[in-house]
Amino acid sequence: MALVCNIDAAGKAARLRSGIFGVVAGILLALVTVAGIAPSIAWWGVLASIAGGSFAIWEARAGWCVVRAMGFKTPV
C-alpha cells in the first residue's frame, strides 16, 4: 500500500516541530537519568520520547499522518 500525502505544509511543519521537541526531550531525559536524578524506569520514557519524535519527523518528511489515514480530522 503506497502512502498518499494527506497533510499540507502547515501540518508538515507542526509535525516536524513536535518531532524535534520529542527527540530533544528524550535526550534531556536520558541525561537526567544518567546523572542519577531520575529513576532508572525513566529509560522507558527516553525510548518512547525518541521513538515518537522520530516517527513524527518521518511523518513530516513523508507528508503522511497516521491519524488522518485512520479517518480522523486533525486541526492542522
mmCIF file of the N, C-alpha and C atoms, coordinates in Angstrom:
data_MODEL
# 
_entry.id   MODEL 
# 
loop_
_atom_site.group_PDB 
_atom_site.id 
_atom_site.type_symbol 
_atom_site.label_atom_id 
_atom_site.label_alt_id 
_atom_site.label_comp_id 
_atom_site.label_asym_id 
_atom_site.label_entity_id 
_atom_site.label_seq_id 
_atom_site.pdbx_PDB_ins_code 
_atom_site.Cartn_x 
_atom_site.Cartn_y 
_atom_site.Cartn_z 
_atom_site.occupancy 
_atom_site.B_iso_or_equiv 
_atom_site.pdbx_formal_charge 
_atom_site.auth_seq_id 
_atom_site.auth_comp_id 
_atom_site.auth_asym_id 
_atom_site.auth_atom_id 
_atom_site.pdbx_PDB_model_num 
ATOM 1   N N  . MET A 1 1  ? 0.843   -1.168 0.000  1.00 0.00 ? 1  MET A N  1 
ATOM 2   C CA . MET A 1 1  ? 0.000   0.000  0.000  1.00 0.00 ? 1  MET A CA 1 
ATOM 3   C C  . MET A 1 1  ? 0.894   1.240  0.000  1.00 0.00 ? 1  MET A C  1 
ATOM 4   N N  . ALA A 1 2  ? 0.715   2.065  -0.965 1.00 0.00 ? 2  ALA A N  1 
ATOM 5   C CA . ALA A 1 2  ? 1.506   3.290  -1.079 1.00 0.00 ? 2  ALA A CA 1 
ATOM 6   C C  . ALA A 1 2  ? 0.943   4.360  -0.150 1.00 0.00 ? 2  ALA A C  1 
ATOM 7   N N  . LEU A 1 3  ? 1.831   5.146  0.411  1.00 0.00 ? 3  LEU A N  1 
ATOM 8   C CA . LEU A 1 3  ? 1.417   6.247  1.272  1.00 0.00 ? 3  LEU A CA 1 
ATOM 9   C C  . LEU A 1 3  ? 1.097   7.452  0.404  1.00 0.00 ? 3  LEU A C  1 
ATOM 10  N N  . VAL A 1 4  ? -0.080  8.005  0.591  1.00 0.00 ? 4  VAL A N  1 
ATOM 11  C CA . VAL A 1 4  ? -0.514  9.169  -0.164 1.00 0.00 ? 4  VAL A CA 1 
ATOM 12  C C  . VAL A 1 4  ? -0.420  10.378 0.754  1.00 0.00 ? 4  VAL A C  1 
ATOM 13  N N  . CYS A 1 5  ? 0.146   11.456 0.257  1.00 0.00 ? 5  CYS A N  1 
ATOM 14  C CA . CYS A 1 5  ? 0.289   12.685 1.041  1.00 0.00 ? 5  CYS A CA 1 
ATOM 15  C C  . CYS A 1 5  ? -1.091  13.133 1.520  1.00 0.00 ? 5  CYS A C  1 
ATOM 16  N N  . ASN A 1 6  ? -1.256  13.255 2.851  1.00 0.00 ? 6  ASN A N  1 
ATOM 17  C CA . ASN A 1 6  ? -2.553  13.652 3.375  1.00 0.00 ? 6  ASN A CA 1 
ATOM 18  C C  . ASN A 1 6  ? -2.474  14.842 4.343  1.00 0.00 ? 6  ASN A C  1 
ATOM 19  N N  . ILE A 1 7  ? -1.333  15.539 4.353  1.00 0.00 ? 7  ILE A N  1 
ATOM 20  C CA . ILE A 1 7  ? -1.210  16.759 5.162  1.00 0.00 ? 7  ILE A CA 1 
ATOM 21  C C  . ILE A 1 7  ? -0.581  17.860 4.312  1.00 0.00 ? 7  ILE A C  1 
ATOM 22  N N  . ASP A 1 8  ? -0.916  19.088 4.670  1.00 0.00 ? 8  ASP A N  1 
ATOM 23  C CA . ASP A 1 8  ? -0.375  20.216 3.914  1.00 0.00 ? 8  ASP A CA 1 
ATOM 24  C C  . ASP A 1 8  ? 0.912   20.724 4.562  1.00 0.00 ? 8  ASP A C  1 
ATOM 25  N N  . ALA A 1 9  ? 1.423   21.841 4.077  1.00 0.00 ? 9  ALA A N  1 
ATOM 26  C CA . ALA A 1 9  ? 2.691   22.386 4.568  1.00 0.00 ? 9  ALA A CA 1 
ATOM 27  C C  . ALA A 1 9  ? 2.620   22.754 6.050  1.00 0.00 ? 9  ALA A C  1 
ATOM 28  N N  . ALA A 1 10 ? 1.483   23.289 6.487  1.00 0.00 ? 10 ALA A N  1 
ATOM 29  C CA . ALA A 1 10 ? 1.343   23.643 7.906  1.00 0.00 ? 10 ALA A CA 1 
ATOM 30  C C  . ALA A 1 10 ? 1.376   22.393 8.779  1.00 0.00 ? 10 ALA A C  1 
ATOM 31  N N  . GLY A 1 11 ? 0.754   21.325 8.339  1.00 0.00 ? 11 GLY A N  1 
ATOM 32  C CA . GLY A 1 11 ? 0.775   20.069 9.075  1.00 0.00 ? 11 GLY A CA 1 
ATOM 33  C C  . GLY A 1 11 ? 2.162   19.463 9.121  1.00 0.00 ? 11 GLY A C  1 
ATOM 34  N N  . LYS A 1 12 ? 2.878   19.558 8.015  1.00 0.00 ? 12 LYS A N  1 
ATOM 35  C CA . LYS A 1 12 ? 4.255   19.055 7.982  1.00 0.00 ? 12 LYS A CA 1 
ATOM 36  C C  . LYS A 1 12 ? 5.130   19.826 8.957  1.00 0.00 ? 12 LYS A C  1 
ATOM 37  N N  . ALA A 1 13 ? 4.983   21.145 8.980  1.00 0.00 ? 13 ALA A N  1 
ATOM 38  C CA . ALA A 1 13 ? 5.787   21.977 9.878  1.00 0.00 ? 13 ALA A CA 1 
ATOM 39  C C  . ALA A 1 13 ? 5.459   21.676 11.338 1.00 0.00 ? 13 ALA A C  1 
ATOM 40  N N  . ALA A 1 14 ? 4.175   21.488 11.640 1.00 0.00 ? 14 ALA A N  1 
ATOM 41  C CA . ALA A 1 14 ? 3.774   21.191 13.018 1.00 0.00 ? 14 ALA A CA 1 
ATOM 42  C C  . ALA A 1 14 ? 4.327   19.844 13.463 1.00 0.00 ? 14 ALA A C  1 
ATOM 43  N N  . ARG A 1 15 ? 4.280   18.847 12.593 1.00 0.00 ? 15 ARG A N  1 
ATOM 44  C CA . ARG A 1 15 ? 4.813   17.536 12.946 1.00 0.00 ? 15 ARG A CA 1 
ATOM 45  C C  . ARG A 1 15 ? 6.330   17.566 13.076 1.00 0.00 ? 15 ARG A C  1 
ATOM 46  N N  . LEU A 1 16 ? 6.984   18.341 12.243 1.00 0.00 ? 16 LEU A N  1 
ATOM 47  C CA . LEU A 1 16 ? 8.435   18.456 12.343 1.00 0.00 ? 16 LEU A CA 1 
ATOM 48  C C  . LEU A 1 16 ? 8.832   19.110 13.670 1.00 0.00 ? 16 LEU A C  1 
ATOM 49  N N  . ARG A 1 17 ? 8.141   20.192 14.036 1.00 0.00 ? 17 ARG A N  1 
ATOM 50  C CA . ARG A 1 17 ? 8.438   20.859 15.313 1.00 0.00 ? 17 ARG A CA 1 
ATOM 51  C C  . ARG A 1 17 ? 8.190   19.922 16.497 1.00 0.00 ? 17 ARG A C  1 
ATOM 52  N N  . SER A 1 18 ? 7.053   19.233 16.488 1.00 0.00 ? 18 SER A N  1 
ATOM 53  C CA . SER A 1 18 ? 6.760   18.337 17.609 1.00 0.00 ? 18 SER A CA 1 
ATOM 54  C C  . SER A 1 18 ? 7.730   17.162 17.645 1.00 0.00 ? 18 SER A C  1 
ATOM 55  N N  . GLY A 1 19 ? 8.161   16.683 16.497 1.00 0.00 ? 19 GLY A N  1 
ATOM 56  C CA . GLY A 1 19 ? 9.129   15.597 16.452 1.00 0.00 ? 19 GLY A CA 1 
ATOM 57  C C  . GLY A 1 19 ? 10.480  16.008 16.994 1.00 0.00 ? 19 GLY A C  1 
ATOM 58  N N  . ILE A 1 20 ? 10.946  17.182 16.607 1.00 0.00 ? 20 ILE A N  1 
ATOM 59  C CA . ILE A 1 20 ? 12.220  17.684 17.125 1.00 0.00 ? 20 ILE A CA 1 
ATOM 60  C C  . ILE A 1 20 ? 12.128  17.890 18.632 1.00 0.00 ? 20 ILE A C  1 
ATOM 61  N N  . PHE A 1 21 ? 11.003  18.431 19.096 1.00 0.00 ? 21 PHE A N  1 
ATOM 62  C CA . PHE A 1 21 ? 10.803  18.614 20.533 1.00 0.00 ? 21 PHE A CA 1 
ATOM 63  C C  . PHE A 1 21 ? 10.842  17.269 21.262 1.00 0.00 ? 21 PHE A C  1 
ATOM 64  N N  . GLY A 1 22 ? 10.202  16.247 20.711 1.00 0.00 ? 22 GLY A N  1 
ATOM 65  C CA . GLY A 1 22 ? 10.192  14.933 21.340 1.00 0.00 ? 22 GLY A CA 1 
ATOM 66  C C  . GLY A 1 22 ? 11.571  14.311 21.432 1.00 0.00 ? 22 GLY A C  1 
ATOM 67  N N  . VAL A 1 23 ? 12.355  14.421 20.372 1.00 0.00 ? 23 VAL A N  1 
ATOM 68  C CA . VAL A 1 23 ? 13.712  13.857 20.374 1.00 0.00 ? 23 VAL A CA 1 
ATOM 69  C C  . VAL A 1 23 ? 14.593  14.614 21.374 1.00 0.00 ? 23 VAL A C  1 
ATOM 70  N N  . VAL A 1 24 ? 14.512  15.937 21.373 1.00 0.00 ? 24 VAL A N  1 
ATOM 71  C CA . VAL A 1 24 ? 15.315  16.734 22.306 1.00 0.00 ? 24 VAL A CA 1 
ATOM 72  C C  . VAL A 1 24 ? 14.903  16.434 23.746 1.00 0.00 ? 24 VAL A C  1 
ATOM 73  N N  . ALA A 1 25 ? 13.605  16.313 24.004 1.00 0.00 ? 25 ALA A N  1 
ATOM 74  C CA . ALA A 1 25 ? 13.143  15.988 25.353 1.00 0.00 ? 25 ALA A CA 1 
ATOM 75  C C  . ALA A 1 25 ? 13.648  14.614 25.779 1.00 0.00 ? 25 ALA A C  1 
ATOM 76  N N  . GLY A 1 26 ? 13.660  13.662 24.854 1.00 0.00 ? 26 GLY A N  1 
ATOM 77  C CA . GLY A 1 26 ? 14.182  12.339 25.163 1.00 0.00 ? 26 GLY A CA 1 
ATOM 78  C C  . GLY A 1 26 ? 15.663  12.365 25.493 1.00 0.00 ? 26 GLY A C  1 
ATOM 79  N N  . ILE A 1 27 ? 16.411  13.156 24.756 1.00 0.00 ? 27 ILE A N  1 
ATOM 80  C CA . ILE A 1 27 ? 17.853  13.279 25.032 1.00 0.00 ? 27 ILE A CA 1 
ATOM 81  C C  . ILE A 1 27 ? 18.080  13.925 26.395 1.00 0.00 ? 27 ILE A C  1 
ATOM 82  N N  . LEU A 1 28 ? 17.312  14.973 26.692 1.00 0.00 ? 28 LEU A N  1 
ATOM 83  C CA . LEU A 1 28 ? 17.454  15.623 28.002 1.00 0.00 ? 28 LEU A CA 1 
ATOM 84  C C  . LEU A 1 28 ? 17.072  14.670 29.135 1.00 0.00 ? 28 LEU A C  1 
ATOM 85  N N  . LEU A 1 29 ? 16.017  13.898 28.955 1.00 0.00 ? 29 LEU A N  1 
ATOM 86  C CA . LEU A 1 29 ? 15.626  12.919 29.965 1.00 0.00 ? 29 LEU A CA 1 
ATOM 87  C C  . LEU A 1 29 ? 16.695  11.848 30.129 1.00 0.00 ? 29 LEU A C  1 
ATOM 88  N N  . ALA A 1 30 ? 17.346  11.466 29.048 1.00 0.00 ? 30 ALA A N  1 
ATOM 89  C CA . ALA A 1 30 ? 18.442  10.499 29.130 1.00 0.00 ? 30 ALA A CA 1 
ATOM 90  C C  . ALA A 1 30 ? 19.591  11.065 29.948 1.00 0.00 ? 30 ALA A C  1 
ATOM 91  N N  . LEU A 1 31 ? 19.923  12.325 29.734 1.00 0.00 ? 31 LEU A N  1 
ATOM 92  C CA . LEU A 1 31 ? 20.999  12.956 30.503 1.00 0.00 ? 31 LEU A CA 1 
ATOM 93  C C  . LEU A 1 31 ? 20.650  13.024 31.988 1.00 0.00 ? 31 LEU A C  1 
ATOM 94  N N  . VAL A 1 32 ? 19.397  13.341 32.287 1.00 0.00 ? 32 VAL A N  1 
ATOM 95  C CA . VAL A 1 32 ? 18.951  13.402 33.678 1.00 0.00 ? 32 VAL A CA 1 
ATOM 96  C C  . VAL A 1 32 ? 18.992  12.005 34.305 1.00 0.00 ? 32 VAL A C  1 
ATOM 97  N N  . THR A 1 33 ? 18.647  10.999 33.538 1.00 0.00 ? 33 THR A N  1 
ATOM 98  C CA . THR A 1 33 ? 18.669  9.630  34.043 1.00 0.00 ? 33 THR A CA 1 
ATOM 99  C C  . THR A 1 33 ? 20.096  9.153  34.277 1.00 0.00 ? 33 THR A C  1 
ATOM 100 N N  . VAL A 1 34 ? 20.992  9.463  33.353 1.00 0.00 ? 34 VAL A N  1 
ATOM 101 C CA . VAL A 1 34 ? 22.404  9.082  33.507 1.00 0.00 ? 34 VAL A CA 1 
ATOM 102 C C  . VAL A 1 34 ? 23.005  9.768  34.728 1.00 0.00 ? 34 VAL A C  1 
ATOM 103 N N  . ALA A 1 35 ? 22.607  10.995 34.991 1.00 0.00 ? 35 ALA A N  1 
ATOM 104 C CA . ALA A 1 35 ? 23.124  11.739 36.134 1.00 0.00 ? 35 ALA A CA 1 
ATOM 105 C C  . ALA A 1 35 ? 22.590  11.201 37.458 1.00 0.00 ? 35 ALA A C  1 
ATOM 106 N N  . GLY A 1 36 ? 21.589  10.330 37.396 1.00 0.00 ? 36 GLY A N  1 
ATOM 107 C CA . GLY A 1 36 ? 21.044  9.743  38.616 1.00 0.00 ? 36 GLY A CA 1 
ATOM 108 C C  . GLY A 1 36 ? 19.928  10.547 39.245 1.00 0.00 ? 36 GLY A C  1 
ATOM 109 N N  . ILE A 1 37 ? 19.478  11.595 38.588 1.00 0.00 ? 37 ILE A N  1 
ATOM 110 C CA . ILE A 1 37 ? 18.404  12.427 39.122 1.00 0.00 ? 37 ILE A CA 1 
ATOM 111 C C  . ILE A 1 37 ? 17.059  11.725 38.957 1.00 0.00 ? 37 ILE A C  1 
ATOM 112 N N  . ALA A 1 38 ? 16.843  11.118 37.801 1.00 0.00 ? 38 ALA A N  1 
ATOM 113 C CA . ALA A 1 38 ? 15.607  10.386 37.537 1.00 0.00 ? 38 ALA A CA 1 
ATOM 114 C C  . ALA A 1 38 ? 15.849  8.900  37.812 1.00 0.00 ? 38 ALA A C  1 
ATOM 115 N N  . PRO A 1 39 ? 14.800  8.174  38.212 1.00 0.00 ? 39 PRO A N  1 
ATOM 116 C CA . PRO A 1 39 ? 14.970  6.734  38.452 1.00 0.00 ? 39 PRO A CA 1 
ATOM 117 C C  . PRO A 1 39 ? 15.229  5.984  37.146 1.00 0.00 ? 39 PRO A C  1 
ATOM 118 N N  . SER A 1 40 ? 15.735  4.770  37.268 1.00 0.00 ? 40 SER A N  1 
ATOM 119 C CA . SER A 1 40 ? 16.091  4.007  36.068 1.00 0.00 ? 40 SER A CA 1 
ATOM 120 C C  . SER A 1 40 ? 14.878  3.675  35.208 1.00 0.00 ? 40 SER A C  1 
ATOM 121 N N  . ILE A 1 41 ? 13.682  3.717  35.773 1.00 0.00 ? 41 ILE A N  1 
ATOM 122 C CA . ILE A 1 41 ? 12.467  3.451  34.988 1.00 0.00 ? 41 ILE A CA 1 
ATOM 123 C C  . ILE A 1 41 ? 12.269  4.530  33.918 1.00 0.00 ? 41 ILE A C  1 
ATOM 124 N N  . ALA A 1 42 ? 12.940  5.667  34.069 1.00 0.00 ? 42 ALA A N  1 
ATOM 125 C CA . ALA A 1 42 ? 12.814  6.767  33.103 1.00 0.00 ? 42 ALA A CA 1 
ATOM 126 C C  . ALA A 1 42 ? 13.347  6.385  31.733 1.00 0.00 ? 42 ALA A C  1 
ATOM 127 N N  . TRP A 1 43 ? 14.127  5.290  31.645 1.00 0.00 ? 43 TRP A N  1 
ATOM 128 C CA . TRP A 1 43 ? 14.622  4.867  30.331 1.00 0.00 ? 43 TRP A CA 1 
ATOM 129 C C  . TRP A 1 43 ? 13.470  4.520  29.393 1.00 0.00 ? 43 TRP A C  1 
ATOM 130 N N  . TRP A 1 44 ? 12.354  4.049  29.940 1.00 0.00 ? 44 TRP A N  1 
ATOM 131 C CA . TRP A 1 44 ? 11.183  3.794  29.088 1.00 0.00 ? 44 TRP A CA 1 
ATOM 132 C C  . TRP A 1 44 ? 10.655  5.092  28.498 1.00 0.00 ? 44 TRP A C  1 
ATOM 133 N N  . GLY A 1 45 ? 10.682  6.156  29.288 1.00 0.00 ? 45 GLY A N  1 
ATOM 134 C CA . GLY A 1 45 ? 10.275  7.467  28.796 1.00 0.00 ? 45 GLY A CA 1 
ATOM 135 C C  . GLY A 1 45 ? 11.214  7.998  27.731 1.00 0.00 ? 45 GLY A C  1 
ATOM 136 N N  . VAL A 1 46 ? 12.509  7.739  27.924 1.00 0.00 ? 46 VAL A N  1 
ATOM 137 C CA . VAL A 1 46 ? 13.508  8.140  26.924 1.00 0.00 ? 46 VAL A CA 1 
ATOM 138 C C  . VAL A 1 46 ? 13.219  7.436  25.608 1.00 0.00 ? 46 VAL A C  1 
ATOM 139 N N  . LEU A 1 47 ? 13.024  6.137  25.685 1.00 0.00 ? 47 LEU A N  1 
ATOM 140 C CA . LEU A 1 47 ? 12.756  5.342  24.477 1.00 0.00 ? 47 LEU A CA 1 
ATOM 141 C C  . LEU A 1 47 ? 11.481  5.805  23.782 1.00 0.00 ? 47 LEU A C  1 
ATOM 142 N N  . ALA A 1 48 ? 10.421  5.994  24.561 1.00 0.00 ? 48 ALA A N  1 
ATOM 143 C CA . ALA A 1 48 ? 9.147   6.410  23.978 1.00 0.00 ? 48 ALA A CA 1 
ATOM 144 C C  . ALA A 1 48 ? 9.234   7.804  23.356 1.00 0.00 ? 48 ALA A C  1 
ATOM 145 N N  . SER A 1 49 ? 9.913   8.713  24.035 1.00 0.00 ? 49 SER A N  1 
ATOM 146 C CA . SER A 1 49 ? 10.023  10.085 23.533 1.00 0.00 ? 49 SER A CA 1 
ATOM 147 C C  . SER A 1 49 ? 10.827  10.144 22.236 1.00 0.00 ? 49 SER A C  1 
ATOM 148 N N  . ILE A 1 50 ? 11.945  9.453  22.205 1.00 0.00 ? 50 ILE A N  1 
ATOM 149 C CA . ILE A 1 50 ? 12.774  9.480  20.998 1.00 0.00 ? 50 ILE A CA 1 
ATOM 150 C C  . ILE A 1 50 ? 12.096  8.739  19.850 1.00 0.00 ? 50 ILE A C  1 
ATOM 151 N N  . ALA A 1 51 ? 11.443  7.611  20.144 1.00 0.00 ? 51 ALA A N  1 
ATOM 152 C CA . ALA A 1 51 ? 10.738  6.871  19.087 1.00 0.00 ? 51 ALA A CA 1 
ATOM 153 C C  . ALA A 1 51 ? 9.566   7.677  18.535 1.00 0.00 ? 51 ALA A C  1 
ATOM 154 N N  . GLY A 1 52 ? 8.776   8.276  19.427 1.00 0.00 ? 52 GLY A N  1 
ATOM 155 C CA . GLY A 1 52 ? 7.641   9.091  18.980 1.00 0.00 ? 52 GLY A CA 1 
ATOM 156 C C  . GLY A 1 52 ? 8.083   10.316 18.204 1.00 0.00 ? 52 GLY A C  1 
ATOM 157 N N  . GLY A 1 53 ? 9.122   10.969 18.682 1.00 0.00 ? 53 GLY A N  1 
ATOM 158 C CA . GLY A 1 53 ? 9.647   12.142 17.979 1.00 0.00 ? 53 GLY A CA 1 
ATOM 159 C C  . GLY A 1 53 ? 10.197  11.782 16.610 1.00 0.00 ? 53 GLY A C  1 
ATOM 160 N N  . SER A 1 54 ? 10.894  10.660 16.545 1.00 0.00 ? 54 SER A N  1 
ATOM 161 C CA . SER A 1 54 ? 11.436  10.213 15.258 1.00 0.00 ? 54 SER A CA 1 
ATOM 162 C C  . SER A 1 54 ? 10.317  9.880  14.275 1.00 0.00 ? 54 SER A C  1 
ATOM 163 N N  . PHE A 1 55 ? 9.248   9.261  14.775 1.00 0.00 ? 55 PHE A N  1 
ATOM 164 C CA . PHE A 1 55 ? 8.112   8.947  13.910 1.00 0.00 ? 55 PHE A CA 1 
ATOM 165 C C  . PHE A 1 55 ? 7.442   10.219 13.404 1.00 0.00 ? 55 PHE A C  1 
ATOM 166 N N  . ALA A 1 56 ? 7.308   11.223 14.273 1.00 0.00 ? 56 ALA A N  1 
ATOM 167 C CA . ALA A 1 56 ? 6.712   12.496 13.851 1.00 0.00 ? 56 ALA A CA 1 
ATOM 168 C C  . ALA A 1 56 ? 7.571   13.185 12.797 1.00 0.00 ? 56 ALA A C  1 
ATOM 169 N N  . ILE A 1 57 ? 8.893   13.109 12.945 1.00 0.00 ? 57 ILE A N  1 
ATOM 170 C CA . ILE A 1 57 ? 9.791   13.683 11.934 1.00 0.00 ? 57 ILE A CA 1 
ATOM 171 C C  . ILE A 1 57 ? 9.629   12.937 10.621 1.00 0.00 ? 57 ILE A C  1 
ATOM 172 N N  . TRP A 1 58 ? 9.505   11.616 10.682 1.00 0.00 ? 58 TRP A N  1 
ATOM 173 C CA . TRP A 1 58 ? 9.299   10.832 9.465  1.00 0.00 ? 58 TRP A CA 1 
ATOM 174 C C  . TRP A 1 58 ? 7.971   11.210 8.806  1.00 0.00 ? 58 TRP A C  1 
ATOM 175 N N  . GLU A 1 59 ? 6.909   11.379 9.617  1.00 0.00 ? 59 GLU A N  1 
ATOM 176 C CA . GLU A 1 59 ? 5.620   11.800 9.070  1.00 0.00 ? 59 GLU A CA 1 
ATOM 177 C C  . GLU A 1 59 ? 5.745   13.140 8.351  1.00 0.00 ? 59 GLU A C  1 
ATOM 178 N N  . ALA A 1 60 ? 6.494   14.062 8.936  1.00 0.00 ? 60 ALA A N  1 
ATOM 179 C CA . ALA A 1 60 ? 6.675   15.378 8.312  1.00 0.00 ? 60 ALA A CA 1 
ATOM 180 C C  . ALA A 1 60 ? 7.398   15.241 6.975  1.00 0.00 ? 60 ALA A C  1 
ATOM 181 N N  . ARG A 1 61 ? 8.419   14.413 6.932  1.00 0.00 ? 61 ARG A N  1 
ATOM 182 C CA . ARG A 1 61 ? 9.171   14.228 5.675  1.00 0.00 ? 61 ARG A CA 1 
ATOM 183 C C  . ARG A 1 61 ? 8.319   13.534 4.616  1.00 0.00 ? 61 ARG A C  1 
ATOM 184 N N  . ALA A 1 62 ? 7.513   12.554 5.035  1.00 0.00 ? 62 ALA A N  1 
ATOM 185 C CA . ALA A 1 62 ? 6.705   11.795 4.086  1.00 0.00 ? 62 ALA A CA 1 
ATOM 186 C C  . ALA A 1 62 ? 5.436   12.547 3.683  1.00 0.00 ? 62 ALA A C  1 
ATOM 187 N N  . GLY A 1 63 ? 5.013   13.509 4.497  1.00 0.00 ? 63 GLY A N  1 
ATOM 188 C CA . GLY A 1 63 ? 3.772   14.223 4.206  1.00 0.00 ? 63 GLY A CA 1 
ATOM 189 C C  . GLY A 1 63 ? 2.553   13.369 4.480  1.00 0.00 ? 63 GLY A C  1 
ATOM 190 N N  . TRP A 1 64 ? 2.697   12.424 5.378  1.00 0.00 ? 64 TRP A N  1 
ATOM 191 C CA . TRP A 1 64 ? 1.641   11.467 5.661  1.00 0.00 ? 64 TRP A CA 1 
ATOM 192 C C  . TRP A 1 64 ? 1.412   11.407 7.157  1.00 0.00 ? 64 TRP A C  1 
ATOM 193 N N  . CYS A 1 65 ? 0.172   11.399 7.599  1.00 0.00 ? 65 CYS A N  1 
ATOM 194 C CA . CYS A 1 65 ? -0.176  11.353 9.017  1.00 0.00 ? 65 CYS A CA 1 
ATOM 195 C C  . CYS A 1 65 ? -0.988  10.098 9.289  1.00 0.00 ? 65 CYS A C  1 
ATOM 196 N N  . VAL A 1 66 ? -0.540  9.298  10.237 1.00 0.00 ? 66 VAL A N  1 
ATOM 197 C CA . VAL A 1 66 ? -1.218  8.050  10.557 1.00 0.00 ? 66 VAL A CA 1 
ATOM 198 C C  . VAL A 1 66 ? -2.619  8.311  11.110 1.00 0.00 ? 66 VAL A C  1 
ATOM 199 N N  . VAL A 1 67 ? -2.792  9.372  11.884 1.00 0.00 ? 67 VAL A N  1 
ATOM 200 C CA . VAL A 1 67 ? -4.105  9.673  12.459 1.00 0.00 ? 67 VAL A CA 1 
ATOM 201 C C  . VAL A 1 67 ? -5.093  10.054 11.351 1.00 0.00 ? 67 VAL A C  1 
ATOM 202 N N  . ARG A 1 68 ? -4.650  10.858 10.408 1.00 0.00 ? 68 ARG A N  1 
ATOM 203 C CA . ARG A 1 68 ? -5.517  11.216 9.278  1.00 0.00 ? 68 ARG A CA 1 
ATOM 204 C C  . ARG A 1 68 ? -5.800  10.001 8.389  1.00 0.00 ? 68 ARG A C  1 
ATOM 205 N N  . ALA A 1 69 ? -4.827  9.115  8.279  1.00 0.00 ? 69 ALA A N  1 
ATOM 206 C CA . ALA A 1 69 ? -5.030  7.918  7.478  1.00 0.00 ? 69 ALA A CA 1 
ATOM 207 C C  . ALA A 1 69 ? -6.094  7.008  8.074  1.00 0.00 ? 69 ALA A C  1 
ATOM 208 N N  . MET A 1 70 ? -6.303  7.086  9.401  1.00 0.00 ? 70 MET A N  1 
ATOM 209 C CA . MET A 1 70 ? -7.340  6.298  10.052 1.00 0.00 ? 70 MET A CA 1 
ATOM 210 C C  . MET A 1 70 ? -8.719  6.961  9.951  1.00 0.00 ? 70 MET A C  1 
ATOM 211 N N  . GLY A 1 71 ? -8.788  8.155  9.355  1.00 0.00 ? 71 GLY A N  1 
ATOM 212 C CA . GLY A 1 71 ? -10.057 8.804  9.117  1.00 0.00 ? 71 GLY A CA 1 
ATOM 213 C C  . GLY A 1 71 ? -10.397 9.916  10.081 1.00 0.00 ? 71 GLY A C  1 
ATOM 214 N N  . PHE A 1 72 ? -9.540  10.212 11.043 1.00 0.00 ? 72 PHE A N  1 
ATOM 215 C CA . PHE A 1 72 ? -9.785  11.298 11.983 1.00 0.00 ? 72 PHE A CA 1 
ATOM 216 C C  . PHE A 1 72 ? -9.384  12.623 11.345 1.00 0.00 ? 72 PHE A C  1 
ATOM 217 N N  . LYS A 1 73 ? -10.126 13.668 11.656 1.00 0.00 ? 73 LYS A N  1 
ATOM 218 C CA . LYS A 1 73 ? -9.798  15.015 11.176 1.00 0.00 ? 73 LYS A CA 1 
ATOM 219 C C  . LYS A 1 73 ? -8.932  15.697 12.225 1.00 0.00 ? 73 LYS A C  1 
ATOM 220 N N  . THR A 1 74 ? -7.771  16.184 11.831 1.00 0.00 ? 74 THR A N  1 
ATOM 221 C CA . THR A 1 74 ? -6.896  16.913 12.744 1.00 0.00 ? 74 THR A CA 1 
ATOM 222 C C  . THR A 1 74 ? -6.954  18.398 12.402 1.00 0.00 ? 74 THR A C  1 
ATOM 223 N N  . PRO A 1 75 ? -6.786  19.262 13.396 1.00 0.00 ? 75 PRO A N  1 
ATOM 224 C CA . PRO A 1 75 ? -6.914  20.691 13.122 1.00 0.00 ? 75 PRO A CA 1 
ATOM 225 C C  . PRO A 1 75 ? -5.802  21.271 12.266 1.00 0.00 ? 75 PRO A C  1 
ATOM 226 N N  . VAL A 1 76 ? -4.654  20.628 12.218 1.00 0.00 ? 76 VAL A N  1 
ATOM 227 C CA . VAL A 1 76 ? -3.536  21.159 11.431 1.00 0.00 ? 76 VAL A CA 1 
ATOM 228 C C  . VAL A 1 76 ? -3.239  20.240 10.286 1.00 0.00 ? 76 VAL A C  1 
# 
